[in-house]
Amino acid sequence: MIVINNAIVTPNAALSGIFYPFGSAAGDIRNAAVDDGSSSVIQLSSPFLFFGRTYQQIYVNNNGHLTFSQASSQYVPYSFPAKRSQDIIAGLWTDLDNRVRGVVSYHQYTSGSVLTRATQDINNHFSNLTFNASWVFVATWDKVAYSPITNTNTTFQVVLISGSNFSFILMNYADIAETGLPVEAGYDTVNSTDYFMINGSNNGSLISNLKNSSNVNVPGRWAFRVDSRNVYKNNVIGLRVRLSSFLDLTQNGNVAIVLQQIKQELVKNGLPSSIELKLRKVQKIN
């Protein structure tokens, strides 16, 4: 149970661990049930800094993504990095349809228990920082169907958090139905100077695993610091990788998976998401 502005909110028990309050009980504003629709422009109560650009507005698009400069009806995602002219945050960008099933909603907070929770989450996930949240924006896609497969349910959430000169994104995943549609989860920036694609999120047959995946050791949650391209400038990062056997690295396809996992850890700790890792040599030693 969570108390917000003296109202009692009881989230779905399966979602209460990682999901922020949402729905009518949380006072959310609902998007219209329109195929490929979007919210109207949402004026932000506090500016949001996204990789060096400051935004005063945002759009929640029914097809699973957030945009800043204009609404988007695009239902076929492009692959990150796309090197295009817009900043975009994709919780799960695909052809979603809230006309017959599911709710797309949002809410922003400047006080209360949601800010307390956001402060705790960010300090837990980024232990090298001392952070106090002053603003939180929660966008939720609750049990939304794919188009035209209306008997499917997909639930996820994108949370924007800011305070002082820091900005963060949390992506929370519950049940995600498999699909044959093109899909993409992560974020991309103008000219793709910074970008990140969650591993496996561009494969519709694998996205049901999102509720078990994480870059912060919390199943179903991905966390990113997004305020500046220079957040890594003064960081010194040491990384230890332990493999259970030599075959973990040499079996077909495993190198790419291991490098992606290492990259996720480096990006979480502040390195630019545009970094590319390559393995030059594999040598077995005793």
C-alpha positions as CSV (number, residue, x, y, z in Angstrom):
1,M,0.0,0.0,0.0
2,I,1.3,3.5,-0.9
3,V,-0.2,6.8,0.2
4,I,-0.1,9.6,-2.3
5,N,-1.7,13.0,-1.5
6,N,-3.8,11.3,1.2
7,A,-5.1,8.7,-1.3
8,I,-4.4,5.0,-0.8
9,V,-3.0,3.3,-3.8
10,T,-2.7,-0.5,-3.9
11,P,-0.7,-1.6,-7.0
12,N,-1.0,-5.0,-8.6
13,A,0.8,-7.3,-6.2
14,A,3.0,-8.6,-9.0
15,L,4.1,-5.1,-9.9
16,S,4.5,-3.6,-6.4
17,G,8.1,-4.5,-6.2
18,I,9.5,-2.3,-9.0
19,F,6.5,-0.4,-10.5
20,Y,5.7,3.1,-9.4
21,P,2.1,3.9,-8.6
22,F,-0.1,4.2,-11.7
23,G,-3.7,4.1,-12.9
24,S,-6.8,6.0,-11.8
25,A,-6.1,5.4,-8.1
26,A,-2.8,7.2,-8.5
27,G,-4.4,10.1,-10.3
28,D,-3.0,9.3,-13.7
29,I,-4.1,11.1,-16.9
30,R,-5.1,8.6,-19.5
31,N,-4.3,8.8,-23.2
32,A,-7.2,8.5,-25.6
33,A,-7.9,5.1,-26.9
34,V,-6.6,5.8,-30.4
35,D,-4.6,3.5,-32.6
36,D,-1.1,5.1,-33.0
37,G,-2.3,8.0,-30.8
38,S,-0.4,10.2,-28.4
39,S,-1.0,12.4,-25.4
40,S,-1.3,16.1,-26.0
41,V,1.8,18.1,-25.2
42,I,2.6,17.7,-21.5
43,Q,4.2,20.8,-19.9
44,L,6.8,19.6,-17.4
45,S,6.7,20.9,-13.8
46,S,10.5,20.8,-13.8
47,P,12.9,20.9,-16.8
48,F,14.4,17.5,-17.8
49,L,18.0,17.4,-18.9
50,F,18.6,14.7,-21.5
51,F,22.2,14.3,-22.6
52,G,22.9,18.0,-22.6
53,R,19.5,19.2,-23.9
54,T,16.9,20.7,-21.6
55,Y,13.3,19.9,-22.2
56,Q,10.2,21.7,-20.8
57,Q,7.7,19.3,-22.5
58,I,7.1,15.7,-23.4
59,Y,4.7,13.4,-25.3
60,V,3.6,9.9,-24.2
61,N,3.0,7.9,-27.4
62,N,0.6,5.0,-27.4
63,N,3.2,2.8,-29.3
64,G,5.5,2.6,-26.3
65,H,7.8,5.6,-26.6
66,L,8.4,9.1,-25.3
67,T,9.3,12.1,-27.5
68,F,10.1,15.7,-26.6
69,S,9.8,17.9,-29.7
70,Q,6.6,16.5,-31.1
71,A,4.1,13.6,-30.8
72,S,4.9,10.4,-32.8
73,S,2.4,8.0,-34.4
74,Q,5.2,5.8,-35.8
75,Y,4.5,2.2,-34.9
76,V,7.5,0.5,-36.6
77,P,10.6,1.3,-34.6
78,Y,13.9,2.1,-36.2
79,S,17.1,0.5,-34.8
80,F,19.3,2.3,-32.4
81,P,21.6,4.0,-33.2
82,A,19.6,5.6,-35.9
83,K,21.5,8.9,-36.3
84,R,18.3,10.9,-36.7
85,S,17.2,14.3,-35.6
86,Q,15.3,13.6,-32.4
87,D,15.7,12.4,-28.8
88,I,13.6,9.4,-28.0
89,I,13.0,7.1,-25.0
90,A,11.6,3.7,-25.9
91,G,10.1,1.7,-23.1
92,L,8.9,-0.9,-25.6
93,W,8.4,0.7,-29.0
94,T,6.2,-1.4,-31.3
95,D,2.7,-1.5,-32.7
96,L,0.5,-1.3,-29.6
97,D,-3.3,-0.7,-29.7
98,N,-5.1,0.5,-26.6
99,R,-8.5,0.8,-28.3
100,V,-9.8,-2.7,-27.2
101,R,-7.4,-3.6,-24.4
102,G,-5.1,-1.8,-22.0
103,V,-4.5,1.7,-20.7
104,V,-1.7,4.2,-21.4
105,S,-1.4,6.8,-18.7
106,Y,1.0,9.2,-17.0
107,H,1.5,11.4,-13.9
108,Q,4.2,13.8,-12.7
109,Y,5.1,14.5,-9.1
110,T,7.0,17.3,-7.3
111,S,6.4,16.1,-3.7
112,G,5.3,13.2,-1.6
113,S,6.2,9.5,-1.2
114,V,7.0,8.9,-4.9
115,L,9.9,11.4,-4.6
116,T,11.1,9.6,-1.5
117,R,11.0,6.3,-3.3
118,A,12.8,7.7,-6.4
119,T,15.6,9.1,-4.1
120,Q,16.1,5.7,-2.5
121,D,16.1,3.9,-5.9
122,I,18.6,6.1,-7.5
123,N,21.0,6.1,-4.5
124,N,20.7,2.3,-4.5
125,H,21.3,1.9,-8.2
126,F,24.1,4.6,-8.4
127,S,25.9,4.2,-5.1
128,N,28.7,6.6,-6.1
129,L,26.2,9.5,-6.0
130,T,24.3,11.4,-3.3
131,F,21.0,12.3,-4.9
132,N,17.7,13.8,-3.9
133,A,14.8,13.6,-6.3
134,S,12.8,16.8,-6.8
135,W,10.6,15.7,-9.8
136,V,9.3,12.4,-11.1
137,F,7.4,11.6,-14.3
138,V,5.7,8.2,-14.6
139,A,4.4,6.8,-17.9
140,T,2.7,3.4,-17.8
141,W,1.4,1.0,-20.5
142,D,-0.8,-1.3,-18.6
143,K,-2.0,-4.6,-20.3
144,V,-1.9,-3.0,-23.7
145,A,-2.5,-5.3,-26.7
146,Y,-0.4,-5.6,-29.9
147,S,-2.1,-4.7,-33.1
148,P,-3.9,-6.6,-34.5
149,I,-3.5,-9.4,-31.9
150,T,-5.9,-8.0,-29.4
151,N,-5.8,-10.9,-26.9
152,T,-2.2,-10.1,-25.9
153,N,-1.2,-8.2,-22.7
154,T,2.0,-6.1,-22.3
155,T,2.8,-4.0,-19.3
156,F,5.8,-1.8,-18.8
157,Q,6.7,1.6,-17.3
158,V,9.1,4.5,-18.0
159,V,10.0,6.7,-15.0
160,L,11.9,10.0,-15.5
161,I,13.6,11.3,-12.4
162,S,15.5,14.5,-11.8
163,G,17.1,16.6,-9.0
164,S,19.7,19.3,-9.0
165,N,21.6,18.7,-12.3
166,F,21.0,14.9,-12.4
167,S,18.6,13.1,-14.6
168,F,17.8,9.4,-14.7
169,I,15.5,6.9,-16.5
170,L,14.0,3.8,-15.0
171,M,12.4,1.2,-17.3
172,N,10.2,-1.3,-15.4
173,Y,8.9,-4.5,-17.1
174,A,6.1,-6.9,-16.0
175,D,4.5,-9.5,-18.4
176,I,5.6,-8.8,-22.0
177,A,3.9,-10.9,-24.6
178,E,6.0,-12.4,-27.5
179,T,5.3,-10.9,-30.9
180,G,6.3,-11.1,-34.5
181,L,6.2,-7.4,-34.8
182,P,9.4,-5.2,-34.9
183,V,10.3,-4.1,-31.4
184,E,12.9,-1.9,-29.7
185,A,13.7,-0.8,-26.1
186,G,16.2,1.7,-25.0
187,Y,17.0,5.3,-26.0
188,D,18.5,7.3,-28.8
189,T,19.6,10.9,-29.2
190,V,20.1,13.5,-31.9
191,N,22.6,12.0,-34.3
192,S,23.0,9.1,-31.9
193,T,25.7,10.7,-30.0
194,D,24.3,8.7,-27.1
195,Y,22.2,5.6,-27.4
196,F,21.4,2.3,-25.8
197,M,19.4,-0.8,-26.8
198,I,18.5,-3.3,-24.2
199,N,20.0,-6.6,-25.2
200,G,17.4,-8.8,-26.9
201,S,14.7,-6.1,-27.0
202,N,14.7,-6.0,-30.8
203,N,13.7,-9.6,-31.0
204,G,9.9,-10.1,-30.5
205,S,10.4,-13.8,-29.5
206,L,12.8,-12.8,-26.7
207,I,11.1,-9.8,-25.2
208,S,9.1,-11.8,-22.6
209,N,12.5,-12.1,-20.9
210,L,12.6,-8.4,-20.1
211,K,10.8,-9.0,-16.8
212,N,13.8,-11.0,-15.7
213,S,16.6,-8.8,-17.1
214,S,18.3,-5.9,-15.5
215,N,21.5,-3.8,-15.4
216,V,21.1,-3.0,-11.7
217,N,20.5,-6.5,-10.3
218,V,16.7,-5.9,-9.9
219,P,14.8,-8.2,-12.2
220,G,12.6,-6.3,-14.6
221,R,14.3,-2.9,-14.1
222,W,16.8,-1.0,-16.2
223,A,18.3,2.2,-14.9
224,F,20.3,4.9,-16.8
225,R,21.8,8.3,-15.9
226,V,21.0,10.6,-18.8
227,D,21.8,14.2,-17.8
228,S,25.1,14.8,-19.7
229,R,27.4,13.3,-22.2
230,N,30.2,14.0,-19.8
231,V,29.0,12.1,-16.7
232,Y,31.9,9.7,-17.2
233,K,34.7,12.3,-17.4
234,N,36.0,12.1,-13.8
235,N,35.1,8.4,-13.2
236,V,37.6,5.7,-12.9
237,I,36.0,2.3,-13.3
238,G,37.4,-1.1,-12.5
239,L,35.5,-4.1,-13.8
240,R,36.0,-7.8,-12.9
241,V,34.5,-10.4,-15.1
242,R,34.2,-14.0,-13.9
243,L,33.2,-16.8,-16.2
244,S,32.3,-20.3,-15.1
245,S,34.3,-21.9,-17.8
246,F,36.3,-21.1,-20.9
247,L,33.4,-22.4,-23.1
248,D,31.3,-19.5,-21.7
249,L,33.3,-17.2,-23.9
250,T,34.1,-19.4,-26.8
251,Q,30.8,-21.0,-27.6
252,N,29.0,-19.7,-30.7
253,G,27.5,-16.3,-30.0
254,N,28.6,-15.9,-26.4
255,V,31.3,-13.3,-27.1
256,A,28.6,-10.8,-28.2
257,I,26.5,-11.5,-25.2
258,V,29.4,-11.1,-22.7
259,L,30.5,-7.9,-24.3
260,Q,27.0,-6.5,-24.2
261,Q,26.7,-7.3,-20.5
262,I,30.1,-5.6,-19.9
263,K,28.9,-2.6,-21.8
264,Q,25.7,-2.4,-19.8
265,E,27.7,-2.3,-16.6
266,L,30.0,0.4,-18.0
267,V,27.1,2.6,-19.2
268,K,25.4,2.2,-15.8
269,N,28.5,3.6,-14.2
270,G,28.7,6.6,-16.4
271,L,30.5,5.8,-19.6
272,P,28.9,7.0,-22.8
273,S,26.5,4.5,-24.3
274,S,28.1,5.0,-27.7
275,I,31.2,3.0,-26.7
276,E,31.9,-0.1,-28.7
277,L,33.7,-3.0,-27.2
278,K,35.7,-5.6,-29.2
279,L,37.5,-8.7,-28.1
280,R,41.0,-8.9,-29.7
281,K,42.1,-12.2,-28.3
282,V,40.8,-15.2,-26.4
283,Q,43.5,-17.2,-24.6
284,K,43.0,-20.0,-22.1
285,I,45.4,-19.9,-19.2
286,N,45.8,-22.1,-16.1
